[in-house]
Amino acid sequence: METLSIRLKIGDREYPMKVKTEDEAKIRRAGKLINDKIKRYREEFGLDDRQDLLAMVAFDCMVESMEVTAVNNEDTDLINSKIIQINQHLSSLL
């Protein structure tokens, strides 16, 4: 497992990190998405306070995560239901 030392700028600060080589692109993409959200909140709401901006971004990310989790749970329930139906159908054929 090779690691890289990178510096990721989030907001107005740089953060040194050691990341797996295969995760570098994902980490940099996450940083870009955070910076894009910070910029959006700064422009839309006129916020300049770094703590307020990061709090809003964290809140936004948590809401998105909860929505994705809910969709995944619904998909899992649907898949399990279909598997049960298929198993019942197969059992009736045997």
N, C-alpha and C positions, 0 to 999 in steps of 0.2 A: 504494500500500500504506500504509494508515493504521495508526499504532501508538498504543497506549494505555499510559500509565504506571499500573501497578497495584501494590498491596502485597498479597503473599500470605503468610498466616500458616501456617507449618508447624511443628508442635510448639509451642514457646514463643517462636519467633522470627518476625519479619516480614522478608520479602525483597522489596525493590523490584524490579520487572521492567518491561521494555517488551515488549509483546506485540502481535501483529497483532490488529486489531479482531475479525476473524472467528475468532480462536483464543481469545479471552478466556474464553468459556464452558468450553471444553475444558480450559484451564489451571486455572481455578477448580475444575472437577470433579476434576481430578487432585489438586489440593491437598486437597480434601475427602476423597478416597479415602485419601490418605496419612495425614491426621489421624485418620480412622476406624480405620486399621490401627494407628496409634500407640496410640490409646485401647484397642483390643482387646488388644494386647500388654501394655499397662500393667495392665489389669484381669485378664487371664488368668494372667499370669506374675508379677505384682507388681513389674515392672521400673520403676524411676524414673530410671535413668541415661539421659540423652538420647542418648548415643552408642550404647548398647546397643539402645535402642528403634529408632533410625534404621537400625542395622545389621540388625536383625531385619526391619524393613519392606523394606529393600533386598533382603535375601535372599528374602523372600516374593514380592516383585515379580519377581525374576529367575526363580524357579521357575515362576511363572505365565506369564512371557514364554516360557520354554523349552517349556512345555506347549502354548501357543498355536502356537508355531513348529512343533512336532512335528505337531500336527493339520493345520496349513496345508500342511506338506510331504506328509503322507499324502493330503490332498485333491488337491494338485497332481499327485501320482503317479497317483491314480485318474482324474483328468480327462484327463491325458495318455494313459493306457492306453485310455480310452474313445474319445478322438479317433483314436488309431491304429486301433482296431477299426472305427470308422465309416469312416475313410479306406480301409481294406482292403476293407470291404464295398462301398463306392462304386466302388472300382477294379474289383472283380470284376463289377459290374453294367455297367460301360462296356465 
